[in-house]
Amino acid sequence: MINRVVLVGRLTKDPELRYTPNGVAVTSFTIAVNRPFKKQDGEQEADFIPVVVWRKQAENAANFLSKGSLAGVDGRIQTRNYKDNKKRMVYITEVIADSVQFLEPKGSHSSNQPASGNNYSGGNQSTGRSQSQQSEPSFEDPFANDGTQVNISDDDLPF
């Protein structure tokens, strides 16, 4: 059986970060995903889908996403239910995210900006700003070609 969901949309409000009694981070947010068609009057329709993220991804989502951020979500659909105060059964369907991709630099919520496809995994995210404008530390690529020849002996090769 297969239960996979892939969504790309914008957050409708800032993510809410909470912690379980055991100290596990959990973040919830709603993502607005445009439908592939428009109404007869030309208005774009969207679905508003609740998303739940756990652990380190939850902390990253809470720290780097905000209302209007473009995000990609990969996960699965989960349903749950409970009885409310009036003894009525309440059913909830939500996406449990395995991965959240940050699809534009932090703070740029303009829909005309190109998506950069960054996924925060602890390194520096490229924001398209010059080196002097970046507030995060930058790391030089150790594999970048600086024009010098690399001397490798046969003893250095693993095969």
HELIX and SHEET records of a PDB file:
HELIX    1   1 ARG A   55  PHE A   64  1                                  10    
HELIX    2   2 GLN A  131  GLN A  133  5                                   3    
HELIX    3   3 ASP A  154  ASP A  156  5                                   3    
SHEET    1   A 6 GLU A  16  TYR A  19  0                                        
SHEET    2   A 6 ALA A  25  LYS A  38 -1                                        
SHEET    3   A 6 VAL A   5  LEU A  11 -1                                        
SHEET    4   A 6 LEU A  70  LYS A  83 -1                                        
SHEET    5   A 6 MET A  89  PHE A 102 -1                                        
SHEET    6   A 6 GLN A  44  TRP A  54  1                                        
END                                                                             
